[in-house]
Amino acid sequence: MTDAAPPPATRAEALALLTATGQPFELATLEIGGYPRKVFVHAPPTLREMFAAAVSDATFLVYGEERMTFAEVTRDAGRLASVLVSRFGVGKGDRVAFSMRNFPEWVISYQAATSIGAVAVAMNALWQSDELEYGLKDCGAKVFIADQERLDRLAGCSPDLKVPVIAVRADRPGEAARYEDLMAEAAGASLPAIDIAPDDDATIFYTSGSTGHPKGVVSSHRNIISALFSWELDVRAGALMQGIEPVPPARQPVALLGVPLFHVTGANAIFLQCYRAQRAMVCMYKWDAELAAEIIEREKVTSFTAPAAMTGDLVREAKRTSRDLSSLLTVGGGGAPRAPEQVAQIGSSFAQAMPNTGWGMTETNAIGTGIGGEEYLNRPASSGRCSAVLELKILDEQGRVLPAGERGELLIRGTSLFRGYWNRPELNAEIFEDGWFRTGDVAYLDDEGYLFIVDRIKDLIIRGGENIGCGQVEAALLKHPHIHEAAVYAVPDERLGEEVGATVHGDPGLDPDEIRDFLKDHLARFEVPRYIDISPEPLPRIASGKILKRGLRDEAARRLAAAATT
């Protein structure tokens, strides 16, 4: 009798074992889009197959008093898919847009669209009429599925916006077809037979950039499924290194969905991972830390993933409440970096839960690097090490690869990386170089391959995980009839990481509250500047004529810091 082999000493060794020929996570190299990519040999080729393999009578969706099993969700997705094809003429490659709260119908719409080869366009539910109209026109939506809040905003769009609408949970549907009626008519219908290839377009998620309108991030079935398998591989590698043999849980795991599904964190890291792992997913209408603690106790929630602002709220609620939160096993992060203090607080605030986080983007389908448990507690400022299906490098301004420890722009390439921005060929030519994507983040890698994000090249604000393009907010400010110049920038915020600040110059008598009221019709609530400074003089500019935004931002930060001390 021989002794069992010792666990692998390094992550690289664990990954090599798990991805070898014949293993469940076996990797092979294929040329995709003109570049070699590492692909999971045993992954389902498309989301349609992935959903079909997960059909069971286990509970999947929980919303208030409503509960649906995996089988019931798949049944309803098949019915909706048949309606999209037969009544609305949706074909392969057509865009099916939807925007609503975290209702079960969001999940059903996503599954229905991607299962018939259509492109699921997950629109930001916080958008106002201007942005909603832009998104629908930009993607060329064949049909729009929306709840009452979004229907009300749709009414504020221009008359030339012609798109058929399906109304979800609406008491004032107008001319829109009612979701409930369509589903009743399709009772007994099954999922239409459609041939879908792994590299066909599957989704468009809109993300704010540093200038102009939001950009549509186009991902394929393979991009998304590679991200899901990569997360599973990292978990398995961590267990292998600790000598832990995975065993089925004693009871069904449960995830709490507190973030919007229109973000890749909600859609990929929570919703689709729940499908893969047969987890129940409890959907919140909107974030409320007190209600979240109640749900965790009642539903025995085992995992919660959210930006730092929300996990910080839960840490404070855990200290305040007497509720039993001991079912939590993991508190994941994403969307924005955590302060090192919060990392330690997670480890000490819950009976069993350990923190984890990672760096990823909408463009990478939320994966990139990952770190968790003791490894994270020991390196709270790091975003972790690179996924097995991705590559990272750091470049200086001359395009040279930098050694460990030196800061430069972070570039990434690999199998989960999106294929490009929708209808933006010029931009795609700028941000891709030999298959590498320029992230706009300033970062460095240490000697062990741990990534540290230190700054951003892009003019972008990350408010509690929400990306806010400064240019978009500036454009909305300049729609105000009495504002002549506007500069928008990030200011530090203890809870959200960053808040939106603005300095404006214009006609005498400008009032910050009146400006915010004006912006409510042009921006989502989270994009409206919390801090507005009225400058009596034209804004300072550099030699090229650009506004000296850094000086305005630094002055705003100093002013806020002084106010906080007094």
Long-range contacts (C-beta under 8 A, 24 or more apart in sequence): 6-243, 7-240, 7-241, 7-242, 7-243, 8-240, 8-241, 9-241, 10-241, 11-237, 11-241, 11-385, 14-237, 14-238, 14-240, 14-241, 15-233, 15-237, 15-388, 17-240, 18-233, 18-236, 18-237, 18-240, 19-233, 19-388, 25-229, 25-232, 25-233, 25-236, 27-388, 27-389, 32-199, 32-222, 32-415, 33-199, 33-419, 33-435, 34-435, 35-413, 35-434, 35-435, 37-389, 37-414, 37-415, 38-388, 38-389, 38-414, 38-415, 39-222, 39-226, 39-389, 39-415, 40-225, 40-226, 40-229, 40-389, 43-225, 43-226, 43-229, 44-225, 45-196, 45-197, 45-198, 45-221, 45-222, 45-225, 46-114, 46-196, 46-197, 46-198, 46-200, 46-202, 46-221, 46-225, 47-111, 47-114, 47-115, 47-202, 47-221, 47-224, 47-225, 48-114, 48-115, 48-116, 48-191, 48-194, 48-196, 50-225, 50-228, 50-272, 50-275, 50-276, 51-77, 51-111, 51-115, 51-275, 54-275, 54-276, 54-278, 56-278, 58-252, 58-278, 58-280, 59-252, 59-280, 60-274, 60-275, 60-280, 60-281, 61-104, 61-107, 61-280, 61-281, 61-283, 62-280, 62-281, 62-282, 62-283, 62-299, 63-102, 63-103, 63-104, 63-282, 63-283, 66-104, 68-104, 70-275, 70-278, 73-104, 73-107, 73-108, 73-111, 74-111, 76-108, 76-183, 77-108, 77-111, 77-112, 77-115, 77-191, 78-112, 78-115, 78-189, 78-190, 78-191, 79-183, 79-186, 79-187, 79-189, 80-108, 80-109, 80-112, 80-182, 80-183, 80-186, 81-112, 81-113, 81-115, 81-116, 81-191, 81-192, 82-186, 82-189, 82-190, 82-191, 82-192, 83-182, 83-183, 83-185, 83-186, 83-189, 84-112, 84-113, 84-116, 84-118, 84-143, 85-116, 85-192, 87-177, 87-182, 88-142, 88-143, 88-164, 89-142, 90-116, 90-118, 90-142, 90-143, 91-117, 91-118, 92-116, 92-117, 92-118, 92-194, 92-196, 92-200, 93-117, 93-118, 93-119, 93-200, 93-201, 94-118, 94-119, 94-142, 95-119, 95-121, 95-139, 95-140, 95-141, 95-142, 95-204, 96-120, 96-121, 96-141, 96-142, 96-143, 96-145, 97-121, 97-123, 97-135, 97-136, 97-139, 97-141, 97-143, 97-144, 97-145, 97-163, 98-122, 98-123, 98-144, 98-145, 98-146, 99-123, 99-124, 99-125, 99-127, 99-132, 99-144, 99-145, 99-146, 99-147, 99-150, 99-262, 100-125, 100-145, 100-146, 100-147, 100-149, 100-150, 100-168, 100-169, 101-125, 101-147, 101-149, 101-285, 101-286, 102-257, 102-260, 102-261, 102-266, 102-283, 102-284, 102-285, 103-147, 103-168, 103-169, 103-283, 104-283, 105-145, 105-147, 105-168, 105-169, 105-179, 106-261, 107-261, 107-271, 109-145, 110-203, 110-261, 110-267, 110-271, 114-202, 114-203, 114-221, 115-191, 115-194, 116-191, 116-192, 116-194, 117-194, 117-195, 117-196, 117-200, 118-142, 119-201, 119-202, 119-203, 119-204, 119-218, 120-202, 120-203, 120-204, 121-203, 121-204, 121-216, 122-203, 122-204, 122-205, 122-206, 122-261, 122-262, 122-267, 123-206, 123-262, 124-206, 124-214, 124-260, 124-262, 124-524, 125-149, 125-150, 125-260, 125-262, 126-260, 126-524, 126-525, 126-526, 127-153, 127-524, 128-153, 128-156, 128-520, 128-521, 128-522, 128-523, 128-524, 129-153, 129-154, 129-155, 129-156, 129-157, 129-521, 130-476, 130-521, 130-522, 131-213, 131-214, 131-523, 131-524, 132-157, 133-157, 133-158, 133-161, 134-213, 134-214, 135-206, 135-214, 135-216, 136-161, 136-163, 137-161, 138-213, 138-216, 138-422, 138-423, 139-204, 139-216, 139-422, 145-179, 146-170, 146-176, 148-172, 151-176, 156-521, 196-221, 197-221, 198-222, 198-225, 201-419, 203-267, 204-422, 205-262, 205-263, 205-264, 205-267, 205-362, 207-361, 207-362, 207-363, 207-467, 208-460, 208-467, 208-468, 208-469, 208-472, 209-458, 209-460, 209-469, 209-471, 210-440, 210-458, 210-459, 210-460, 210-469, 210-470, 210-471, 211-459, 211-469, 211-470, 211-471, 211-472, 212-469, 212-471, 212-472, 212-475, 213-472, 214-469, 214-472, 215-421, 215-422, 215-424, 215-427, 216-421, 216-422, 216-423, 216-424, 217-362, 217-363, 217-418, 217-421, 217-422, 218-418, 218-419, 218-420, 218-421, 218-422, 219-365, 219-418, 219-419, 220-419, 222-415, 223-365, 223-415, 223-416, 223-417, 223-418, 223-419, 224-268, 224-272, 224-365, 224-416, 226-365, 226-389, 226-414, 226-415, 226-416, 227-268, 227-364, 227-365, 227-366, 227-367, 227-416, 228-268, 228-272, 228-273, 228-276, 229-389, 230-367, 230-387, 230-388, 230-389, 230-390, 230-416, 231-269, 231-273, 231-367, 231-370, 232-276, 233-388, 234-370, 234-387, 234-388, 238-372, 238-373, 249-302, 251-300, 252-278, 252-279, 252-280, 253-277, 253-278, 253-279, 253-280, 253-302, 253-303, 254-279, 254-280, 254-281, 254-282, 254-299, 254-300, 254-301, 254-302, 254-303, 254-327, 255-279, 255-280, 255-281, 255-282, 255-301, 255-302, 255-303, 255-304, 255-305, 256-282, 256-284, 256-292, 256-295, 256-296, 256-299, 256-301, 256-303, 256-304, 257-281, 257-282, 257-283, 257-284, 258-284, 258-287, 258-292, 258-304, 258-306, 258-310, 259-287, 259-305, 259-306, 259-307, 259-310, 259-335, 259-465, 263-335, 263-362, 263-465, 264-360, 264-362, 264-365, 264-366, 265-305, 265-306, 265-307, 265-334, 265-335, 265-366, 265-465, 268-365, 268-366, 269-305, 269-332, 269-334, 269-366, 270-305, 279-303, 287-313, 289-313, 289-314, 289-316, 289-317, 290-317, 290-321, 292-317, 293-317, 293-318, 293-321, 293-323, 293-325, 294-323, 296-323, 296-325, 296-327, 296-328, 297-323, 297-324, 297-325, 297-327, 300-327, 301-327, 301-328, 302-327, 302-328, 302-329, 302-330, 303-328, 303-329, 303-330, 303-331, 303-332, 304-328, 304-330, 304-331, 304-332, 305-330, 305-331, 305-332, 305-333, 305-334, 306-332, 306-333, 306-334, 306-335, 306-465, 307-333, 307-334, 307-335, 307-336, 307-464, 307-465, 307-497, 308-333, 308-335, 308-336, 308-337, 308-338, 308-339, 308-342, 308-464, 308-465, 308-497, 309-336, 309-464, 309-465, 309-495, 309-496, 309-497, 310-464, 310-465, 311-338, 311-342, 311-346, 311-355, 312-338, 312-342, 312-345, 312-495, 313-495, 315-342, 315-345, 315-346, 315-349, 318-349, 318-350, 319-349, 325-350, 325-351, 325-353, 326-350, 326-351, 326-352, 327-352, 328-352, 328-353, 329-353, 329-354, 330-354, 330-355, 330-356, 330-372, 331-355, 331-356, 332-356, 332-357, 332-372, 333-357, 333-358, 334-358, 334-360, 334-366, 334-465, 335-462, 335-464, 335-465, 335-466, 336-462, 336-464, 336-465, 336-496, 336-497, 336-498, 337-383, 337-453, 337-497, 338-380, 340-380, 340-381, 343-376, 343-377, 343-380, 344-377, 344-380, 347-377, 357-383, 357-384, 358-383, 358-384, 359-383, 359-384, 359-451, 359-453, 361-439, 362-418, 362-467, 363-417, 363-418, 363-437, 363-439, 364-390, 364-412, 364-414, 364-416, 364-417, 364-418, 364-437, 365-416, 365-417, 365-418, 367-416, 368-392, 368-412, 368-451, 369-450, 369-451, 371-450, 379-450, 381-452, 382-446, 382-450, 382-451, 382-452, 383-450, 383-451, 383-452, 383-453, 384-450, 384-451, 385-448, 385-449, 385-450, 385-451, 386-449, 386-451, 387-414, 387-416, 389-414, 389-415, 389-416, 390-414, 390-415, 390-416, 390-417, 392-445, 392-451, 393-436, 394-443, 394-444, 394-445, 402-444, 404-444, 404-445, 404-446, 404-447, 405-444, 405-445, 405-446, 405-447, 406-444, 407-442, 407-443, 407-444, 407-454, 407-455, 408-442, 408-443, 408-444, 409-438, 409-439, 409-440, 409-441, 409-442, 409-443, 409-457, 410-439, 410-441, 410-442, 410-443, 410-451, 410-453, 411-436, 411-437, 411-438, 411-439, 412-436, 412-437, 412-439, 413-437, 459-549, 461-488, 461-489, 461-490, 461-498, 461-499, 461-500, 462-490, 462-497, 462-498, 463-490, 463-493, 463-496, 463-497, 463-498, 463-499, 463-500, 463-526, 464-495, 464-496, 464-497, 464-526, 466-526, 468-500, 468-526, 468-527, 470-549, 472-523, 472-527, 473-500, 473-502, 473-523, 473-527, 473-529, 474-502, 476-519, 476-522, 476-523, 476-527, 477-502, 477-504, 477-515, 477-519, 477-529, 479-518, 479-522, 480-506, 480-515, 480-518, 480-519, 482-506, 482-507, 482-509, 482-510, 483-510, 483-515, 484-538, 485-538, 485-539, 485-547, 487-539, 487-547, 487-549, 487-552, 488-529, 489-549, 489-550, 489-552, 489-553, 489-556, 490-553, 491-531, 491-553, 491-556, 491-557, 491-560, 492-557, 492-560, 499-530, 499-531, 500-527, 500-528, 500-529, 500-530, 500-531, 501-529, 501-530, 501-531, 501-532, 501-533, 501-553, 501-556, 502-529, 502-531, 502-532, 502-533, 503-532, 503-533, 503-534, 503-535, 503-539, 503-552, 503-556, 504-532, 504-533, 504-534, 504-535, 505-534, 505-535, 505-536, 505-537, 505-538, 505-539, 510-534, 531-556, 531-560, 533-559
